């Protein structure tokens, strides 16, 4: 059994083996992606308003590495409360991949509260590992989506750990 787990872990790591690292500084964050990054912007509905979201993403093997920085209207998060904002963020992330939340636990980056979340995609073959943080009216999501098991492999955990808040 241990040999099988080791082989599966190695296979997951190979599926998301890095091509070329790309360090990105975004609006209020930095991250080191394991592949060449593509930046995009979009407007997303938030109640009766739309919010600008800037995405940085890349694909390595069968995995997608992703950071989204969303700018909410002034006071939007405070009105919702952090508890409500995290609840909505986790539910929205699960809905985006049509998945089920397997793990949702509070974490901190320095003094900034966040949530560490794992989501299983219905096919059972894919999973997502994401972290969500709010700083004022900014929401940050850092996520890896890949074959089940890869969400905890070294390339995924290295990417998630590389994410830092600040200028």
C-alpha positions as CSV (number, residue, x, y, z in Angstrom):
1,X,0.0,0.0,0.0
2,X,2.8,2.5,0.9
3,X,4.4,1.7,-2.5
4,X,1.2,2.5,-4.3
5,X,0.8,5.8,-2.4
6,X,4.4,6.7,-3.2
7,X,3.9,5.9,-6.9
8,X,0.6,7.8,-7.1
9,X,2.2,10.8,-5.4
10,X,5.1,10.7,-7.9
11,X,2.7,10.4,-10.8
12,X,0.7,13.4,-9.5
13,X,3.9,15.4,-9.1
14,X,5.0,14.6,-12.7
15,X,1.6,15.6,-14.0
16,X,2.2,19.1,-12.8
17,X,5.9,19.3,-13.2
18,X,7.0,22.9,-13.8
19,X,8.0,24.1,-17.2
20,X,9.5,27.5,-16.3
21,X,8.9,29.6,-13.2
22,X,7.3,33.0,-13.6
23,X,7.3,35.4,-10.6
24,X,4.3,37.8,-10.7
25,X,3.6,40.9,-8.8
26,X,-0.1,41.8,-8.9
27,X,-2.3,44.3,-7.2
28,X,-1.3,43.8,-3.6
29,X,0.3,40.3,-3.9
30,X,3.2,38.3,-5.3
31,X,3.4,34.7,-6.3
32,X,5.8,32.4,-8.1
33,X,4.0,30.3,-10.8
34,X,5.6,27.1,-12.1
35,X,5.0,28.1,-15.7
36,X,4.6,31.2,-18.0
37,X,1.8,33.4,-16.8
38,X,-1.1,34.9,-18.8
39,X,-2.9,37.9,-17.3
40,X,-6.5,38.7,-18.0
41,X,-9.1,41.1,-16.7
42,X,-12.9,40.7,-16.4
43,X,-16.0,42.2,-14.8
44,X,-17.9,39.8,-12.5
45,X,-21.4,40.3,-11.1
46,X,-21.6,40.9,-7.3
47,X,-25.2,41.5,-6.4
48,X,-26.4,44.5,-8.4
49,X,-22.8,45.7,-9.1
50,X,-19.9,44.4,-11.1
51,X,-16.4,44.1,-9.8
52,X,-13.1,44.1,-11.7
53,X,-11.1,40.9,-11.4
54,X,-7.5,40.5,-12.6
55,X,-6.5,36.9,-13.1
56,X,-3.0,35.5,-13.4
57,X,-2.9,31.9,-14.6
58,X,-0.8,29.2,-16.2
59,X,-1.1,25.5,-17.1
60,X,1.6,23.0,-16.4
61,X,0.8,19.4,-17.4
62,X,-2.8,18.8,-16.4
63,X,-2.9,21.4,-13.6
64,X,-4.1,25.0,-13.7
65,X,-2.3,27.5,-11.3
66,X,-4.4,30.6,-10.7
67,X,-4.5,33.9,-8.7
68,X,-7.5,36.3,-8.8
69,X,-7.5,39.7,-7.3
70,X,-11.0,41.2,-7.0
71,X,-11.7,44.8,-6.1
72,X,-15.1,45.2,-4.3
73,X,-16.8,48.6,-3.9
74,X,-15.8,50.6,-0.8
75,X,-17.4,49.0,2.3
76,X,-18.9,46.0,0.5
77,X,-16.9,43.4,2.5
78,X,-17.5,45.3,5.8
79,X,-21.3,45.2,5.2
80,X,-21.2,41.5,4.5
81,X,-18.8,40.7,7.4
82,X,-15.7,38.6,6.9
83,X,-17.6,35.5,7.9
84,X,-20.2,36.1,5.2
85,X,-17.5,37.1,2.7
86,X,-15.6,33.8,3.3
87,X,-18.7,31.8,3.1
88,X,-19.7,33.3,-0.2
89,X,-16.1,33.0,-1.6
90,X,-15.9,29.3,-0.8
91,X,-19.4,28.6,-2.1
92,X,-18.6,30.5,-5.3
93,X,-15.3,28.7,-5.8
94,X,-17.1,25.3,-5.4
95,X,-19.9,26.4,-7.8
96,X,-17.3,27.6,-10.4
97,X,-15.8,24.1,-10.7
98,X,-19.2,22.4,-10.0
99,X,-17.5,20.7,-7.0
100,X,-18.0,19.8,-3.3
101,X,-16.1,21.3,-0.5
102,X,-14.0,18.6,1.2
103,X,-12.0,20.9,3.6
104,X,-12.6,24.5,4.7
105,X,-10.4,25.7,7.5
106,X,-9.4,29.2,8.7
107,X,-5.8,30.2,8.3
108,X,-3.8,33.3,8.7
109,X,-1.1,35.0,6.6
110,X,0.5,37.2,9.2
111,X,-2.4,39.0,10.7
112,X,-4.6,38.6,7.6
113,X,-7.4,36.0,8.0
114,X,-8.0,33.5,5.3
115,X,-9.5,30.1,4.5
116,X,-7.7,27.0,3.1
117,X,-10.1,25.0,1.0
118,X,-10.1,21.8,-0.9
119,X,-12.8,21.0,-3.4
120,X,-13.6,17.7,-5.2
121,X,-14.9,18.0,-8.7
122,X,-17.8,15.6,-9.3
123,X,-16.0,13.3,-11.8
124,X,-13.8,12.3,-8.8
125,X,-10.7,12.7,-11.0
126,X,-10.1,16.4,-10.4
127,X,-9.7,18.5,-7.3
128,X,-8.9,22.1,-6.4
129,X,-6.9,23.5,-3.5
130,X,-7.4,27.2,-2.9
131,X,-6.7,29.9,-0.3
132,X,-8.9,33.0,0.0
133,X,-7.9,36.2,1.8
134,X,-9.6,39.6,2.2
135,X,-7.6,42.8,2.7
136,X,-10.0,45.8,3.0
137,X,-12.2,45.6,-0.1
138,X,-9.8,43.3,-2.0
139,X,-10.3,39.6,-2.3
140,X,-7.4,37.3,-3.2
141,X,-7.8,33.7,-4.4
142,X,-4.8,31.5,-5.1
143,X,-5.7,28.1,-6.5
144,X,-4.4,24.9,-8.1
145,X,-6.8,22.7,-10.0
146,X,-5.6,19.3,-11.2
147,X,-5.9,15.5,-11.1
148,X,-7.1,14.2,-7.7
149,X,-4.0,13.9,-5.4
150,X,-2.1,16.7,-7.2
151,X,-3.7,19.3,-5.0
152,X,-1.4,18.3,-2.2
153,X,1.7,17.5,-4.3
154,X,4.8,19.6,-3.9
155,X,4.3,21.8,-7.0
156,X,0.8,22.7,-5.7
157,X,1.9,23.4,-2.1
158,X,5.0,25.3,-3.3
159,X,2.8,27.5,-5.5
160,X,0.3,28.1,-2.7
161,X,3.2,28.9,-0.2
162,X,4.7,31.3,-2.7
163,X,1.7,33.6,-2.5
164,X,2.4,36.7,-0.4
165,X,0.2,39.7,0.4
166,X,1.7,43.1,0.1
167,X,3.0,45.6,-2.5
